[in-house]
Amino acid sequence: MVAKVRVIILPVSGGMKVQDIENTADGYHQLIGNWIEVFTLPEVLRERRLVGVCDEEGWLEHRPRIPNIYSSLLSQSIAGHIIITKDDGYGDFISVSDDDINLVQKYFGPFRIK
């Protein structure tokens, strides 16, 4: 497992950030603010092994929703900040590439990289 990974952050305030974080549960926890939960993204993103990471208890804590990111498991939009990272195919996270970032921007709309 690599020590740091580059991830895409979709904050509830809008926009999009790309940031290097510690590739540990604590690194993700610091950005999410609670227990983390991995969720699947739409197929076009899954084909590149991109996955979403969110606050497992976002709904229970009444965190703001990100309306254009939907969980088929919950049948509702995701609550709280979202991290998009990449799965290496063996259960570990790896850095997103520039192509991944461009695809996420195209898919989710006119995000601004802050």
HELIX and SHEET records of a PDB file:
HELIX    1   1 ALA A   25  ILE A   32  1                                   8    
HELIX    2   2 GLU A   43  ARG A   46  1                                   4    
HELIX    3   3 ASP A   98  PHE A  108  1                                  11    
SHEET    1   A 5 LYS A  17  GLU A  22  0                                        
SHEET    2   A 5 LYS A   4  LEU A  10 -1                                        
SHEET    3   A 5 ILE A  82  ASP A  87 -1                                        
SHEET    4   A 5 LEU A  50  ASP A  55 -1                                        
SHEET    5   A 5 ILE A  36  THR A  40 -1                                        
SHEET    1   B 4 LYS A  17  GLU A  22  0                                        
SHEET    2   B 4 LYS A   4  LEU A  10 -1                                        
SHEET    3   B 4 ILE A  82  ASP A  87 -1                                        
SHEET    4   B 4 PHE A  93  ILE A  94 -1                                        
SHEET    1   C 2 ARG A  65  SER A  71  0                                        
SHEET    2   C 2 GLN A  76  ALA A  79 -1                                        
END                                                                             
